[in-house]
Amino acid sequence: MFGHSFNFENLFIFELANNHNGLLEHGVKIINEMADIVQRKKIRGAIKLQFRDLDTFIHPAYRENKENKHITRFLSTRMSEEQFTQLVEETRRRGLVTICTPFDESSVDKIERLGIEVIKIGSCSAQDWPLLERIAETGKPVICSTGGLTLKEIDRIVSFFQHRGVHFALMHCVAVYPTPNDQLSLNQIVLMRNRYPALTIGFSTHEEPDNLNAVRVAYAKGARIFEKHVGVSTDTISLNTYSATPAQVEAWIGAYLDARDSCGAAHQRTISQKETDDLVSLMRGVYAKKEIKKGAKILRGDVFFAMPLVENQLFSGHWRKGMVADQDYARDVPINASLHNGYRTKKDIIYSTIHTVKGMLNEARIPLGHEFSVELSHHYGIERFDKIGCTIIECISREYAKKIMVQLPDQWNPTHYHKQKDESFHVLAGEVEVEIEGQKKKLTPGDTLWIPCGVWHAFGTHTGAIIEEISTADSPGDSFYIDRNIARMPRDARKTYLRNWGRHQFDDLEEQESTDLLAPSFV
């Protein structure tokens, strides 16, 4: 990224357009009304102006033309650079971000002279390549509206700014004023977020100002910048059908805040104690069906499941065949929850890993075919797999090889090298920390790294990560570890192999459960 960076997230842009009516005092009044709302609602706000060099922007032969309503409007609300300077200064004084839409190259020059922070590109200018070239030259952050554009045209804009190192965001926009509900097309926000996952996507709104549902839905769909035309009506100044009064703006932001609270965080939600207690009141506990002696292995026929689940009782979902009784149990007595605490079977670990890996692949939208094998590499035993190891999905194994490697959060792969294999990592999701010959390197999605044979390397992740490995032919026994304890272990002792996701292989594990209870181990 060569240009200036900017935090686009949760930014509200108040578009003055020509609602200042060419009057400095009225423009200042609008700015202060919006600034007061920003302070009351505790949000991030920006004032957006529009610049046109009217002496060159409008062809001389058309300045008296009454057929184009915009020409008359632009000329009748004309302001000098000195007046715009005062509007920019007032915006800064009130702690708001300064944004401006230029419609010609001279206006970009003015933006630079006034030190405006962010450039906004209107939908009508989004294919104006001479103007876009001049905007890119400034290095300023850019927000681009996409009204009336096809995906192919938006793709070109994205490539244009990416290649020039501009930090930019996109706005879903429908250039119909006002926009009726059946034309809002808010699912385009989801489409754009999926197509351009590295970009912030916003919503430039032109619906009627009293429509509060649009902003709620837009936020829920993933929009994180919101733009609205604003103004203040007086006895002599009236607003158009898509510009909002201060009262309407305040209600609009209130609707956004309600939606934000309703949607909650994007990560795993916090489960309240009340929710847990309510669910527990409906769960079944494990009870002794007959007398059970301390030290005996508890079989399915020894217990029954029934509600209520009482305090410190084993939940039916935690029941495992082969648990060892920690005391004598009389008939109908609850089995202690402590039998579950701290113990896992090999099957538990494998199941848990597979479910998590599938979830990570689904979240990263990485599909897998049906012909593959899975390897759980557990260098210090499967009971420590959560901390030391890697899940390896073998996709291709010929004179060249391809694998998908998945690491759980806070999982690490020990230092090793290969005598025969050259490999390249391509990070598909998450952040990976790699150590090569003692030098540490951090990789993020899209990064690649070549690791030649004979080079010591280790890797791990705090976030969880998915790595595509492309390599020369993969030979069994070609991994040599710096830790001699690993080196002395037979290869099969530190690996568990599954066909596909282990379907039809768990029957054997079921039979072994009584002897495969694993005490917890901590790295």
C-alpha positions, -999 to 999 in steps of 0.1 A, spaced: 0 0 0 17 32 -12 -11 57 -4 -23 70 30 -42 44 50 -76 53 66 -100 35 89 -132 33 69 -151 12 94 -184 25 109 -181 59 93 -211 81 87 -208 105 57 -231 136 57 -233 147 21 -239 185 18 -239 184 -20 -256 217 -30 -278 218 1 -257 247 14 -276 267 -13 -245 287 -21 -247 303 14 -217 300 37 -237 306 69 -262 279 59 -234 254 51 -219 261 85 -253 255 102 -256 221 85 -221 211 96 -229 221 132 -262 203 132 -245 171 120 -216 175 145 -241 178 174 -257 146 163 -223 128 161 -215 139 196 -249 128 210 -248 94 192 -210 88 198 -203 78 162 -176 87 137 -189 114 113 -176 131 82 -188 161 61 -187 156 24 -185 185 -1 -187 185 -38 -162 205 -60 -167 215 -96 -147 241 -115 -178 255 -130 -159 277 -155 -146 246 -173 -169 219 -160 -199 232 -179 -195 239 -216 -200 276 -224 -227 269 -249 -248 252 -223 -246 276 -193 -280 291 -202 -295 257 -209 -326 252 -188 -333 216 -199 -306 201 -177 -317 208 -141 -283 201 -128 -266 229 -146 -290 255 -132 -286 240 -97 -248 240 -99 -246 276 -111 -272 289 -86 -254 274 -56 -218 284 -66 -193 290 -38 -158 305 -39 -127 286 -28 -125 309 2 -160 299 13 -153 262 8 -121 268 29 -142 281 58 -166 250 55 -136 227 57 -121 246 87 -155 244 105 -157 207 98 -122 202 113 -131 225 143 -160 202 151 -139 171 150 -154 156 118 -136 139 89 -133 160 57 -143 143 25 -149 158 -9 -162 145 -43 -143 162 -72 -159 161 -107 -129 174 -126 -91 175 -123 -90 212 -112 -112 202 -82 -87 175 -72 -61 203 -71 -83 222 -48 -87 192 -25 -50 190 -22 -47 227 -15 -73 225 13 -58 194 28 -91 174 26 -85 139 40 -106 115 18 -117 117 -18 -151 103 -26 -159 93 -62 -195 97 -74 -211 69 -94 -212 92 -125 -174 96 -123 -165 60 -115 -156 53 -152 -140 87 -158 -104 74 -162 -86 107 -167 -102 119 -134 -94 86 -116 -58 88 -127 -55 123 -112 -72 111 -80 -49 82 -77 -19 105 -80 -28 123 -47 -22 91 -27 -53 100 -6 -77 74 7 -107 69 -17 -143 58 -14 -159 49 -47 -197 46 -53 -208 20 -77 -243 31 -88 -252 19 -123 -220 -2 -127 -217 -39 -137 -195 -63 -118 -171 -63 -147 -168 -25 -144 -164 -27 -106 -137 -53 -110 -118 -29 -132 -120 -1 -106 -108 -24 -79 -78 -35 -101 -71 1 -110 -67 13 -74 -50 -18 -62 -23 -15 -89 -17 21 -79 -14 14 -42 -45 34 -32 -63 26 0 -99 25 -10 -134 13 -1 -165 7 -22 -201 18 -17 -231 0 -29 -253 26 -45 -285 28 -65 -286 61 -85 -323 65 -84 -335 95 -64 -353 86 -42 -348 48 -43 -379 27 -37 -376 -4 -16 -379 -28 -45 -348 -12 -61 -325 -10 -30 -308 -43 -40 -291 -46 -6 -280 -82 -13 -254 -65 -35 -235 -56 -3 -231 -94 4 -220 -100 -31 -194 -72 -30 -181 -84 4 -176 -119 -9 -160 -107 -41 -137 -81 -25 -131 -95 10 -102 -72 17 -122 -40 11 -146 -22 33 -181 -21 17 -205 8 24 -240 19 15 -246 52 -2 -283 58 5 -309 76 -16 -341 62 -2 -367 85 14 -353 99 46 -380 83 68 -371 48 56 -352 34 86 -353 -2 75 -327 2 47 -299 11 71 -308 -17 94 -307 -43 66 -276 -27 51 -257 -31 84 -269 -67 88 -257 -74 53 -222 -61 61 -221 -24 51 -197 -5 73 -198 30 57 -230 49 55 -237 80 34 -267 102 33 -276 136 18 -284 160 46 -297 196 49 -316 221 70 -349 235 57 -358 271 63 -387 294 52 -368 299 19 -349 267 16 -366 233 10 -350 199 8 -353 174 -20 -370 140 -15 -339 121 -6 -321 146 17 -326 142 55 -333 168 81 -313 167 114 -343 149 131 -344 123 103 -306 119 105 -308 113 142 -335 86 137 -315 71 109 -284 67 131 -306 54 159 -318 27 136 -282 18 128 -273 16 164 -303 -7 171 -292 -30 142 -256 -30 154 -268 -41 189 -291 -67 174 -265 -82 152 -238 -84 178 -201 -92 172 -190 -111 141 -170 -136 162 -183 -163 184 -209 -147 206 -207 -147 244 -232 -171 259 -249 -157 290 -253 -176 322 -291 -172 320 -291 -189 286 -269 -217 300 -291 -222 330 -323 -223 310 -309 -250 287 -295 -270 316 -330 -271 331 -341 -291 301 -311 -315 298 -308 -351 309 -284 -364 335 -267 -398 338 -281 -420 366 -270 -454 379 -294 -481 367 -280 -506 392 -253 -507 419 -219 -498 405 -187 -505 425 -158 -480 427 -131 -488 401 -155 -506 378 -158 -497 341 -193 -482 335 -211 -497 305 -241 -485 288 -264 -510 305 -253 -497 339 -268 -463 335 -299 -445 322 -305 -409 311 -333 -387 326 -340 -351 336 -334 -332 357 -297 -326 353 -287 -318 389 -257 -299 401 -223 -317 396 -240 -345 377 -227 -360 344 -246 -346 314 -259 -373 290 -240 -357 262 -207 -362 281 -213 -399 286 -186 -422 273 -185 -460 275 -157 -473 297 -156 -445 322 -143 -457 356 -165 -453 386 -149 -429 412 -171 -442 440 -197 -467 449 -231 -458 433 -264 -470 445 -293 -475 421 -309 -442 408 -280 -421 421 -266 -394 398 -232 -401 383 -206 -375 391 -197 -349 364 -160 -352 375 -158 -385 355 -159 -364 323 -136 -335 335 -101 -338 322 -104 -370 301 -108 -374 264 -107 -404 242 -87 -407 210 -120 -406 192 -130 -373 210 -98 -357 198 -102 -369 162 -138 -359 160 -132 -325 175 -103 -319 151 -123 -329 121 -153 -308 130 -131 -277 136 -111 -282 104 -142 -286 84 -156 -254 99 -124 -235 91 -124 -247 55 -161 -238 51 -155 -203 66 -126 -198 42 -148 -211 13 -123 -238 4 -141 -268 -11 -126 -303 -11 -134 -331 -35 -141 -367 -24 -108 -383 -32 -83 -373 -5 -67 -387 26 -62 -369 60 -33 -371 83 -32 -359 119 4 -352 126 9 -354 164 46 -352 172 42 -356 210 12 -379 211 -24 -373 201 -33 -360 236 -11 -330 229 -23 -325 194 -42 -293 202 -9 -276 209 17 -295 188 7 -308 154 -10 -302 121 -39 -316 100 -26 -325 65 -51 -331 36 -33 -348 7 -48 -336 -26 -22 -347 -51 8 -370 -47 28 -377 -79 62 -364 -90 48 -332 -76 25 -329 -46 -2 -306 -32 -15 -306 3 -38 -284 24 -24 -280 59 -47 -267 86 -35 -256 120 -58 -249 149 -54 -217 169 -22 -217 190 -10 -249 173 26 -253 163 47 -276 141 82 -284 154 115 -276 138 124 -300 110 138 -302 75 135 -324 44 164 -340 26 145 -345 -7 115 -322 -8 114 -286 -19 81 -270 -8 63 -237 -11 37 -224 13 7 -203 1 -14 -189 29 -51 -192 22 -65 -181 56 -52 -169 89 -18 -157 100 12 -180 100 45 -175 119 74 -193 102 109 -197 115 135 -205 89 171 -211 100 163 -191 131 148 -161 112 111 -154 119 87 -143 93 49 -136 95 27 -146 66 -8 -134 59 -34 -145 33 -20 -144 -2 16 -146 10 39 -173 -4 72 -187 9 97 -211 -7 114 -236 16 142 -255 -1 153 -289 10 178 -291 38 165 -259 55 154 -261 91 119 -246 95 90 -245 119 56 -229 117 26 -222 138 -4 -198 143 -22 -179 170 -53 -173 148 -57 -207 132 -45 -210 96 -49 -228 63 -19 -233 41 -16 -247 6 17 -266 2 30 -273 -33 61 -294 -34 83 -319 -52 75 -356 -46 67 -364 -10 86 -394 3 77 -411 36 103 -406 63 117 -374 47 110 -352 77 140 -349 101 133 -332 135 157 -312 157 141 -327 188 156 -362 191 125 -374 211 105 -369 179 132 -384 158 132 -416 178 95 -421 174 83 -444 146 66 -424 119 33 -442 124 34 -435 161 32 -397 155 6 -398 128 -31 -408 125 -43 -416 90 -80 -412 79 -97 -419 47 -116 -388 36 -129 -376 70 -125 -410 87 -159 -424 77 -163 -461 86 -130 -460 106 -145 -450 139 -160 -485 146 -125 -497 155 -120 -467 178 -154 -474 194 -141 -508 205 -109 -493 219 -126 -465 239 -124 -483 272 -86 -484 269 -81 -451 251 -91 -427 278 -64 -400 277 -54 -379 307 -51 -342 299 -16 -330 290 -4 -294 287 24 -281 266 
